[in-house]
């Protein structure tokens, strides 16, 4: 039941961001846990775990220990969701910054092209 990492994005700025993120052990661990927690094997394990817990009567109803364990797991998983959200926000910011730089470069190129076009037009007007 292996949950594979998604491929790196094709966009260079995002690829650099995710490659840099993969260098940190804590980031890799958080990414792996989040990938696993968002997968069907995670669901299957929990269904099996609950069935065994209840079926073998590990504790009597109303399952206080199971409730506490699941509550703690929910707290931890919600933290990983926030970590993932922060990572996504950071990736969007990297992408937005890169797009802004590209737009600024295109704007400079357009201004240069307009200036060249004006110069050509002026020279053509002087000749004719």
N, C-alpha and C positions, 0 to 999 in steps of 0.2 A: 504494500500500500504506500507507494512513494508518491509524494507530491512534488512535482518538478518546479523549479524557478521559471518564471516567464522569461522569454527572450528579451535581450536588451532592445530598447527602442532604436529606430533607425536615425532619428534626429540626433546630430552630433552633440548638441548641448545637453540633451537628456541622457544620451549614452555616457558622456563624461560624468554627469551627476551620479548616475546609478553605479558606474564603475568605482567612483570615489567612495560611495556609500558602502559598497561591497568589501572595502578594505577593512572596515571596523568589525570586530568580532561581535560587539553588542548589536550593531545594525543587522548583521547576517542572522543572528539568533532571533531578533525581533521579526525580521522578514520571514524566516522559516516558520516560526510559531504562527504568525498571521496567515501565511499560506495554508498551513495545516488546519488551523481553526476555521478557515473558510472553505473547507473541502468536504466532500461526501464521506471519506473515511472517518473524519471527526464525528460526523453524525452516527455512522454505523457503530463506532466504538461506544458512544454514549448510549445508544439504544441497547446494545448488548450489556453494558455496565448496569444500566437501570433494571433491565430484565433479570439479570443475575442477582442484583441487590434485593429486588422485591421477591423474585422467585425462590431464592434460597433463604429468605427471611433473615437477612443479615441483622436487621433490627426490626422492632415492632412498629406498626403504624402509629404515629404520623411521620415516621422517617426523619427525626430531628437531625441526626448526623449527616444523612444524605443531603438534606436541605442545606445544612451549613456548608458542606463540601461544594455543592453546586453554587451556592451564593458566593463563596470565595472564588470559585472558578469564574463566575460571571464578572466579579470585580476585576480580576486579572485580565480577562479577555476584553473587557471594555477599555482597559488601559491600552492594550495592544491595538484596539480599534483607533484610539486617539493617536497613538504613535503612527499608525498607518495613514491617518488623515493628515497629520503633520508632514509626513514624508510626501504625500501627494501634493499638499500645498506648496512645499518647497520645490518639488519637481515642476509644478505649474509656474512658480515664480521664475525658475531657471529658464523655462521655455519662453515666458513672457519677456524676460530681460533680453534673451537672444533675439526674439522677434523684434523688440524695440530697436536693438542695435542694427538689425538688418534693415528695418524701415528707415532709420537715420542714414545709413549708408546709401540706400536707394534714393533717398531724398537729395543727398549731396550729389549723387550721380545725375539725377534729373536736373538739378540746378546747373551743373557743369554742361550737360547736353543743351539746356536752354540757352546758356551763355554762348556756347559754340554756334548754335542755330542763329542767334541774334547777330553774331559776328559775320557769319556767312551771308545772312540777309543784308546786313549793312554793306558788305563788299559787293554783293550783287546789285544793290541799289546804286552804289557809286559808279559801277560800270555802265549801267543801263540807264 
